[in-house]
């Protein structure tokens, strides 16, 4: 989707219809775990590849996505190890990383939103429950 990065769905006000439904098909073989990073890769390329498995969008990755990520990590590693990274190669890698939904902007354009999992804080939960009780009492009283 070209143009500016869309807002998150909870921040948008729709004035027109959505662009239609996505075409759906069955996914390929389920990947139980991400492939291992190559120990020979440059540390930054290895860190990028390993971060993909920890990222929320990886739940949508098919085997071909992991293969693409391996290729990009290998090329990134070669570029970083060359000592003189080419701007064109970095731009190509950035474009490939975008295809893998590695940035917030890319995910928004694809209409994929990752929610942060909040850790349960008992004190905060008690405050919320207390406020709910006050509101309920105010409405009924």
FIGULO-467926 format. One record per residue (C-alpha): residue in three letters; x, y, z. Coordinates in Angstrom, 1 decimal, padded with zeros to 4 digits, always signed. Each point is the difference from the previous one (the first is absolute). Example, Ala and Ser with C-alpha at 12.3 -4.5 7.8 and 13.67 -1.06 7.14 Angstrom:
% FIGULO-467926
REC type     c1     c2     c3
REC  ALA +012.3 -004.5 +007.8
REC  SER +001.4 +003.4 -000.7
END
This chain:
% FIGULO-467926
REC type     c1     c2     c3
REC  UNK +000.0 +000.0 +000.0
REC  UNK +001.7 +003.2 -001.1
REC  UNK -000.2 +003.3 +001.8
REC  UNK +000.5 +001.0 +003.6
REC  UNK +000.0 -002.6 +002.8
REC  UNK -003.6 -000.6 +001.1
REC  UNK -001.1 +000.6 +003.6
REC  UNK -000.7 -002.9 +002.3
REC  UNK -003.6 -001.3 -000.3
REC  UNK -001.0 +001.5 +003.4
REC  UNK +001.2 +003.4 -001.2
REC  UNK -001.8 +000.1 -003.3
REC  UNK -003.3 +001.4 -000.9
REC  UNK -001.5 -001.6 -003.1
REC  UNK -001.8 +002.3 -002.4
REC  UNK -000.2 -002.5 -002.8
REC  UNK +000.0 -003.8 -000.4
REC  UNK +003.0 -002.2 +000.5
REC  UNK +001.8 -001.0 -003.2
REC  UNK -001.6 -003.4 +000.1
REC  UNK +000.7 -003.4 +001.4
REC  UNK +003.3 -001.8 -000.3
REC  UNK +000.1 -003.1 -002.2
REC  UNK +000.6 -003.0 +002.2
REC  UNK +001.7 -003.3 -000.6
REC  UNK +001.2 -002.8 +002.1
REC  UNK +003.5 +000.5 +001.5
REC  UNK +002.9 -002.4 -000.7
REC  UNK +001.7 -002.3 +002.4
REC  UNK +000.0 +001.4 +003.5
REC  UNK +003.5 +001.1 +001.2
REC  UNK +000.4 -001.1 +003.6
REC  UNK +003.2 +002.0 +000.6
REC  UNK +002.0 +002.5 -001.8
REC  UNK +003.1 -001.3 -001.8
REC  UNK +003.3 +000.4 +001.7
REC  UNK +002.2 +003.0 -000.9
REC  UNK +003.3 -000.7 -001.7
REC  UNK +002.9 +000.4 +002.4
REC  UNK +002.1 +001.3 -002.8
REC  UNK -002.2 +003.1 -000.5
REC  UNK +001.0 +003.4 +001.1
REC  UNK -001.3 +000.6 +003.6
REC  UNK -002.4 +002.7 -001.1
REC  UNK -001.5 -002.2 -002.7
REC  UNK -000.3 -002.9 +002.4
REC  UNK -001.7 +002.3 +002.6
REC  UNK -002.5 +001.2 -002.6
REC  UNK -000.8 -003.5 -001.1
REC  UNK -000.4 -001.3 +003.5
REC  UNK -002.2 +003.0 +000.9
REC  UNK -002.5 -001.1 -002.7
REC  UNK -000.9 -003.1 +002.0
REC  UNK -000.7 +002.1 +003.1
REC  UNK -002.2 +002.5 -001.9
REC  UNK -003.8 -000.3 -000.1
REC  UNK -000.2 +000.0 -003.8
REC  UNK +001.9 -003.2 -000.2
REC  UNK -003.2 -001.9 +000.8
REC  UNK -001.0 +000.7 -003.5
REC  UNK +003.2 -001.2 -001.6
REC  UNK -000.1 -002.8 -002.5
REC  UNK +003.1 -002.2 -000.8
REC  UNK +000.6 +002.3 -003.0
REC  UNK +000.1 +003.0 +002.3
REC  UNK +002.7 -001.6 +002.1
REC  UNK +001.9 -000.9 -003.1
REC  UNK -000.2 +003.6 -001.2
REC  UNK +001.2 +001.2 +003.5
REC  UNK +003.0 -002.3 -000.2
REC  UNK +000.9 +001.4 -003.4
REC  UNK -000.3 +003.6 +001.2
REC  UNK +002.0 -000.8 +003.2
REC  UNK +002.8 -001.6 -002.1
REC  UNK +000.1 +002.9 -002.4
REC  UNK +000.0 +002.5 +002.9
REC  UNK +002.8 -001.9 +001.6
REC  UNK +002.1 +000.1 -003.2
REC  UNK -000.7 +003.7 -000.4
REC  UNK +001.0 +000.8 +003.6
REC  UNK +003.1 -002.1 -000.2
REC  UNK +001.2 +001.6 -003.2
REC  UNK +001.1 +003.1 +001.8
REC  UNK -001.7 +002.2 -002.7
REC  UNK -003.7 -000.6 +000.1
REC  UNK -001.7 +001.2 -003.2
REC  UNK -003.0 +002.4 +000.4
REC  UNK -001.8 -002.0 -002.7
REC  UNK +000.4 -003.3 +001.9
REC  UNK -001.1 +001.6 +003.3
REC  UNK -003.1 +001.4 -001.8
REC  UNK -000.7 -003.4 -001.5
REC  UNK +000.3 -001.7 +003.4
REC  UNK -002.2 +002.6 +001.6
REC  UNK -002.6 -000.6 -002.7
REC  UNK +000.2 -003.8 +000.6
REC  UNK -000.3 +000.5 +003.8
REC  UNK -003.1 +002.1 -000.6
REC  UNK -001.5 -002.9 -002.0
REC  UNK +000.5 -002.1 +003.2
REC  UNK -002.1 +002.6 +002.0
REC  UNK +003.0 +000.8 +002.2
REC  UNK -001.0 +003.6 +000.7
REC  UNK -003.1 +001.6 +001.5
REC  UNK -000.7 +001.9 -003.2
REC  UNK +000.2 -003.1 -002.2
REC  UNK -002.4 -001.8 +002.4
REC  UNK -002.5 +002.9 +000.0
REC  UNK +000.0 +000.1 -003.8
REC  UNK -000.7 -003.8 +000.0
REC  UNK -002.7 +000.7 +002.7
REC  UNK +001.8 -002.2 +002.5
REC  UNK +000.0 +001.4 +003.6
REC  UNK +002.0 -001.6 +002.8
REC  UNK -001.3 +000.5 +003.5
REC  UNK +002.4 +000.2 +002.8
REC  UNK -000.6 -002.6 +002.7
REC  UNK -000.3 +001.9 +003.3
REC  UNK +001.2 -001.8 +003.1
REC  UNK -002.7 -000.3 +002.7
REC  UNK +000.7 +002.4 +002.8
REC  UNK -002.1 -001.0 +003.0
REC  UNK +000.1 +003.6 +001.5
REC  UNK -001.1 +001.5 -003.3
REC  UNK -002.8 -002.6 -000.4
REC  UNK -001.2 +000.8 +003.5
REC  UNK -000.2 +003.7 -000.8
REC  UNK -001.9 -000.6 -003.2
REC  UNK -002.5 -002.3 +001.9
REC  UNK -000.4 +002.6 +002.7
REC  UNK -000.7 +002.8 -002.6
REC  UNK -002.5 -002.3 -001.7
REC  UNK -001.8 -000.6 +003.3
REC  UNK -000.1 +003.8 +000.6
REC  UNK -001.5 +000.6 -003.5
REC  UNK -002.6 -002.7 +000.4
REC  UNK -001.0 +001.4 +003.4
REC  UNK -000.2 +003.6 -001.4
REC  UNK -002.3 -001.2 -002.8
REC  UNK -002.3 -002.0 +002.2
REC  UNK -000.1 +002.6 +002.8
END
